[in-house]
Amino acid sequence: MAGKNNISRRQFLKVAGTAVGAIGFGFPRSGVPPYIVPSSALGAAGNVAASNRIVMGCIGMGGQGTGNMRGFMGESEVQVVAVCDVVESRRQEAKDIVDRHYGDKGCAGYNDFRDMLARTDIDAVMIAPQDHWHALIAVAAARAGKDIYCEKPLGVAVREGQAIRDAVRRYGRVFQTGTQQRSDRKFRFACELARNGYLGDIHTVEVAAPGPKYKRTYHKPPTAEPIPAGLDYNMYIGPAPMKPYNAGRHAWPDWYLIWDYCAGFIVNWGVHHLDIANWGCPAVTGEPFELECKASYRNDGLTDNINDWQAEFNYAGGLRMTFTDSDNPNKQGCQFEGNAGWVHVNRAGISAEPASLLKVKIKPDEIHLYESGEHRADFLNCVRTRSDPVAPVEAGHKASYLGMIADIAARLNRKVKWDPAAETFVDDDEANRMRSRPMRSPWHL
C-alpha cells in the first residue's frame, strides 16, 4: 500500500491546478513510506528548527543534480526530504547520500516527479534532469506552489521558456536559473564596466562557447537494445518522441548531442556566456535584430545535434554581436568592446585593454549589479525574502532563447529578423513555427 504522503494523481491535479501529463498515466505503486521527521529537523543538536527550514526535494539525480543537492544540504537552513529519478540505482544512491548526511532514513525516493510535487511539506525543488524535461517539471512545480532552482537552459524551445516564465510570475514563485556565472565577481565586474561606460559606447559583443567535443558512445549505431532493469524508459522519454532504447540515448554526455533531449551546445553551453552578454549589454535582448548563423550538424550514430556554428546578430541601434563555438579556452567567454576599450571574461579570468580598467572602482552613484556570492545560497535567501535572485526566470529565458533562435537561423540557412518585445520572428511563419516543439501525448504545457 502506498504511504500517506502519496496522494492520488487526481488529488494532485486538483491541488496543483494543472493537468500536465495527467492522461494515461496510472498511479505508480512505489511503496514509498511516509516521511518521518528526524530529531535533527526539530532543532536538536544545534540544528535549525523545522519551522525555520526550507524543505527541499531534488529532481534529476545525475552529476549536476547530485552536486546541487550536496550544496543545498551544506546549508543549515535546508532540509532535503525527497529525491526523484527514473533510474532506480541513482535514486537510491541519492537517498543514501541524504540519509547519511542527516543520520536517519527519512529521505523519500520517487520515480515520478508529480508524486514529489504533491507533497505539501516541500517548499522548493531543484530541477536537473535532461533538458527536454525542464519546462514540464518547472511549470508543474510553479503550479504546485514550489519555489524553483532549475538548471539551464529553460527547455529545448522558445515556447518552453515562455511557459516557465509565465507560470513563475502567475503563481508568485522564486526562480533561480542555474547560470552560476552571475554569482562570480569577475563576471559581475566585467558587466559593470560595460554598463557604466568605462569602455565607451559598446559597439561589439563577442561570445564564444565550447562545441560538442565529448566522445563516449555516440558512434554507436541507433539499434534497439534491451531496456536495463531499474530504468523507467517511458518516463525518461516523457515528451520526446518514443524511439527504441539504446544506451546512448540515456548516457551522459551522449544525450547532449541528440536533438530529442537537448537543443545542442549552442544552447546548453552557450546559455552561460550569452547570459553574461545580456547582463552587461541589455540591448542584446532589448533591441530588434537581424540574425544569420552558419552551422554543420552531426550525423554520427545516434547524434544529430549542431556540431559547430558562427552566428552574427546585427541590431537596430548599430550594435553587433557574434556567437561562435571555439576549441580555444582563451577565446571562450564574453568580450565587450567599446570605443574606449574592451574587457574579456570567462571562468579562467578577466582581461582588459587598457589594463587599467581592471583597477576601476565602481562609484556609489553608478550601476551596481546584483551581488551574489554563492548561487544556491542566493536562491535560499530569496526564498526567505520573496525577492528575485541574481538569475531570475526572465534572464534564464532570454539567455536560452538567444541560442535557440541562432539554431533556428542555422537550420533555415537564411537571415531572420527578431522582435524582442513580441518574442517572434518578423513576418516569418516558418521560423515562428520552430519556436515550439510537439510533445508526445499525453504530455503538454
URMO-V773497 format. One record per residue. N is the residue number from 0. PSI is psi in radians with two decimals (999 if undefined). OMEGA is omega in radians with two decimals (none if undefined). Layout:
n,psi,omega
N,PSI,OMEGA
N,PSI,OMEGA
This chain:
n,psi,omega
0,2.41,-3.13
1,2.67,-3.14
2,2.94,-3.05
3,-0.54,-3.09
4,-0.18,-3.12
5,1.35,3.12
6,2.86,-3.08
7,2.79,3.10
8,-0.66,3.13
9,-0.76,3.12
10,-0.71,3.13
11,-0.81,-3.11
12,-0.62,3.12
13,-0.76,-3.13
14,-0.80,-3.07
15,-0.32,3.10
16,0.54,-3.11
17,2.68,3.07
18,0.45,-3.10
19,2.05,3.03
20,0.46,-3.02
21,-0.48,-2.98
22,2.28,2.98
23,0.13,3.12
24,2.05,3.08
25,2.75,3.11
26,2.14,-3.10
27,2.23,3.13
28,1.29,-3.03
29,-0.31,-3.12
30,0.48,3.13
31,2.24,-3.10
32,2.78,3.06
33,2.60,3.12
34,2.19,3.13
35,2.14,-3.10
36,2.05,3.13
37,2.89,-3.12
38,-0.53,-3.14
39,-0.56,-3.13
40,-0.26,-3.12
41,0.06,3.09
42,0.15,3.14
43,2.77,3.06
44,0.63,3.06
45,0.14,3.14
46,2.82,3.06
47,2.32,-3.11
48,2.64,-3.09
49,-0.62,-3.11
50,-0.36,-3.14
51,0.05,-3.09
52,2.69,2.98
53,1.98,-3.08
54,2.21,-3.01
55,2.63,2.92
56,2.60,-3.07
57,2.25,-3.06
58,2.10,-3.08
59,1.64,-2.96
60,0.74,2.96
61,-2.81,-3.08
62,-0.83,-3.13
63,-0.76,-3.14
64,-0.73,3.12
65,-0.66,3.09
66,-0.76,3.08
67,-0.76,-3.13
68,-0.79,3.11
69,-0.72,3.14
70,-0.76,3.12
71,-0.67,3.13
72,-0.38,3.10
73,-0.19,3.11
74,2.20,-3.01
75,-0.43,-3.10
76,0.02,-3.11
77,2.44,2.96
78,1.91,3.05
79,2.15,-3.06
80,-0.12,-3.07
81,2.57,3.05
82,2.67,-3.09
83,2.29,3.04
84,2.59,-3.14
85,-0.09,3.06
86,2.05,-3.04
87,-0.76,-3.09
88,-0.69,3.11
89,-0.68,3.10
90,-0.79,-3.12
91,-0.69,3.12
92,-0.75,3.12
93,-0.74,3.09
94,-0.74,-3.14
95,-0.68,3.11
96,-0.77,3.14
97,-0.80,-3.11
98,-0.70,3.09
99,-0.66,-3.11
100,-0.74,-3.09
101,-0.16,3.11
102,0.61,3.12
103,-2.97,3.12
104,0.52,-2.97
105,-0.22,-3.09
106,2.27,3.11
107,2.54,3.09
108,2.35,-3.10
109,2.49,3.01
110,-0.52,-3.05
111,2.10,-3.09
112,-0.46,-3.11
113,-0.55,3.09
114,-0.66,3.08
115,-0.78,-3.10
116,-0.37,3.12
117,-0.26,-3.12
118,2.19,-3.11
119,-0.20,-3.13
120,-0.15,-3.11
121,2.20,-3.12
122,-0.64,-2.99
123,2.70,3.10
124,2.59,2.99
125,2.24,-3.05
126,2.06,-3.11
127,0.71,3.01
128,-2.95,3.07
129,2.70,-2.97
130,-0.57,-3.07
131,-0.16,3.11
132,-0.26,-2.96
133,-0.81,-3.04
134,-0.84,-3.11
135,-0.79,-3.09
136,-0.75,-3.11
137,-0.74,3.12
138,-0.77,3.11
139,-0.66,3.13
140,-0.75,3.12
141,-0.76,3.13
142,-0.52,3.13
143,0.04,3.06
144,0.40,3.14
145,2.48,2.92
146,2.75,-2.86
147,2.21,2.87
148,1.94,-3.01
149,2.27,3.08
150,2.65,3.08
151,2.82,-0.20
152,3.07,-3.14
153,1.18,3.09
154,-2.86,-3.10
155,0.16,3.13
156,2.71,-3.11
157,-0.76,-3.12
158,-0.53,-3.13
159,-0.74,3.06
160,-0.69,3.09
161,-0.72,-3.13
162,-0.72,3.10
163,-0.88,-3.13
164,-0.83,-3.07
165,-0.67,3.14
166,-0.73,3.12
167,-0.77,-3.13
168,-0.68,-3.13
169,-0.70,-3.06
170,0.12,3.01
171,0.74,-3.10
172,2.70,2.99
173,2.30,-3.07
174,2.14,3.05
175,2.14,3.03
176,2.49,-3.12
177,0.67,3.04
178,1.35,-2.92
179,-0.15,3.11
180,-0.41,3.09
181,-0.30,3.10
182,0.31,3.12
183,2.17,-3.02
184,-0.70,-3.05
185,-0.59,3.08
186,-0.75,3.12
187,-0.76,-3.11
188,-0.74,3.11
189,-0.73,3.14
190,-0.62,3.10
191,-0.63,3.05
192,-0.76,-3.13
193,-0.75,-3.06
194,-0.49,-3.06
195,0.17,3.03
196,0.15,-3.13
197,-0.34,3.09
198,0.02,-3.00
199,-2.71,3.10
200,2.13,-3.13
201,2.15,3.11
202,-0.36,-3.09
203,2.41,2.98
204,2.20,3.12
205,2.18,-3.12
206,2.33,3.08
207,2.39,-3.13
208,2.71,3.09
209,2.50,3.06
210,3.09,-3.07
211,1.45,-3.09
212,0.08,3.12
213,2.50,3.08
214,2.00,3.05
215,-1.49,-3.09
216,0.20,-3.04
217,-0.28,3.11
218,-0.11,-3.11
219,2.47,3.04
220,2.56,-3.07
221,0.99,-3.13
222,2.74,3.13
223,2.44,3.10
224,2.77,3.11
225,2.40,3.07
226,2.18,-3.10
227,2.62,3.09
228,2.46,3.09
229,-0.02,3.08
230,2.16,3.02
231,1.53,-3.02
232,-0.64,3.11
233,-0.71,3.14
234,-0.59,3.07
235,-0.83,-3.14
236,-0.76,3.06
237,-2.10,-3.07
238,-0.14,-3.13
239,2.86,3.09
240,2.40,3.09
241,2.16,3.10
242,2.74,-3.12
243,2.49,-3.13
244,2.40,2.98
245,2.39,-3.06
246,-0.56,-3.13
247,-0.40,-3.14
248,-0.37,-3.05
249,-0.31,-3.04
250,2.53,2.95
251,2.38,0.10
252,0.25,-3.03
253,-0.72,-3.04
254,-0.39,3.05
255,-0.46,-3.02
256,0.13,-3.09
257,2.12,-3.04
258,-0.59,-3.09
259,-0.49,-2.99
260,-0.13,-3.03
261,2.49,3.11
262,0.18,3.04
263,2.97,-3.11
264,-0.42,3.10
265,-0.46,3.09
266,-0.94,-2.99
267,-0.71,3.08
268,-0.64,-3.12
269,-0.50,-3.10
270,-0.60,-3.10
271,-0.95,-3.07
272,-0.50,3.02
273,-0.61,3.09
274,-0.73,3.12
275,-0.67,3.08
276,-0.77,-3.12
277,-0.59,3.12
278,-0.73,-3.11
279,-0.35,-3.11
280,1.47,-3.05
281,-0.30,3.09
282,-0.36,-3.14
283,-0.64,3.07
284,0.18,-3.11
285,-0.27,-3.11
286,2.58,3.04
287,2.63,3.12
288,2.82,2.94
289,2.57,-3.04
290,2.31,2.97
291,2.52,3.13
292,2.15,3.05
293,2.38,-3.06
294,2.84,2.94
295,2.75,-3.07
296,2.60,-3.10
297,2.62,2.98
298,1.15,-2.98
299,1.70,-3.13
300,-2.14,-3.12
301,-0.33,-2.91
302,2.43,-3.08
303,0.22,-3.08
304,3.04,3.13
305,2.45,-3.07
306,-0.69,3.10
307,2.77,-3.07
308,2.69,3.04
309,1.83,-3.09
310,2.56,3.07
311,2.22,3.12
312,2.19,3.09
313,2.12,-2.95
314,2.74,-3.11
315,-0.57,-3.11
316,0.06,3.11
317,-0.18,3.09
318,2.59,3.07
319,2.34,3.05
320,2.32,3.01
321,2.58,-3.13
322,2.01,-3.07
323,2.88,2.89
324,2.77,3.14
325,2.40,3.03
326,-0.20,-3.05
327,1.93,-3.12
328,-0.49,-3.13
329,-0.49,3.12
330,-0.50,3.14
331,2.54,-3.14
332,-2.66,-3.11
333,2.32,3.11
334,2.20,3.06
335,2.24,-3.11
336,2.25,3.09
337,3.14,-3.12
338,0.02,3.09
339,0.08,3.12
340,-3.11,3.12
341,2.79,3.03
342,2.37,3.12
343,2.37,-3.11
344,2.41,2.96
345,-3.01,-3.04
346,-0.36,-3.13
347,-0.44,-3.12
348,-2.97,-3.11
349,2.43,3.11
350,2.81,-3.08
351,2.79,3.03
352,2.06,0.00
353,2.69,-3.10
354,-0.39,3.13
355,-0.35,3.10
356,-0.54,-3.09
357,-0.19,3.12
358,0.04,-3.13
359,2.44,2.99
360,2.06,-3.13
361,2.19,-3.05
362,2.70,-3.10
363,-0.59,-3.08
364,0.11,3.13
365,3.11,-3.13
366,2.11,3.02
367,1.95,-3.13
368,2.77,-3.14
369,2.22,-3.11
370,2.07,3.08
371,2.20,3.13
372,-0.38,-3.12
373,2.25,-2.93
374,-0.81,-3.12
375,-0.70,3.12
376,-0.63,3.09
377,-0.74,3.09
378,-0.83,-3.11
379,-0.71,3.11
380,-0.69,-3.13
381,-0.50,3.02
382,-0.70,3.13
383,-0.71,-3.04
384,-0.19,-3.11
385,0.74,3.11
386,2.89,3.12
387,2.41,3.11
388,-3.05,-3.05
389,-0.51,3.14
390,1.25,-3.07
391,3.00,-3.02
392,-0.64,3.14
393,-0.73,3.13
394,-0.74,3.12
395,-0.70,3.12
396,-0.83,-3.09
397,-0.76,3.13
398,-0.61,3.12
399,-0.78,-3.03
400,-0.40,3.07
401,-0.76,3.08
402,-0.65,-3.12
403,-0.75,-3.10
404,-0.44,3.00
405,-0.70,3.08
406,-0.68,3.10
407,-0.79,3.12
408,-0.67,3.13
409,-0.74,-3.13
410,-0.60,3.10
411,-0.37,-3.14
412,0.76,3.09
413,2.94,3.14
414,2.48,3.04
415,2.78,3.10
416,2.38,-3.05
417,2.32,3.05
418,1.84,-3.05
419,-0.45,3.13
420,-0.75,3.13
421,-0.22,-3.06
422,0.87,3.10
423,2.75,2.96
424,2.48,-3.05
425,2.13,3.07
426,0.84,-3.04
427,1.44,-3.11
428,-0.67,-3.12
429,-0.83,3.13
430,-0.68,-3.12
431,-0.59,3.08
432,-0.48,-3.10
433,-0.02,3.07
434,-0.21,3.12
435,2.85,3.06
436,2.51,3.03
437,2.61,3.10
438,2.46,3.12
439,2.30,3.12
440,2.44,0.21
441,0.24,-3.06
442,2.42,3.08
443,2.79,3.08
444,999,none
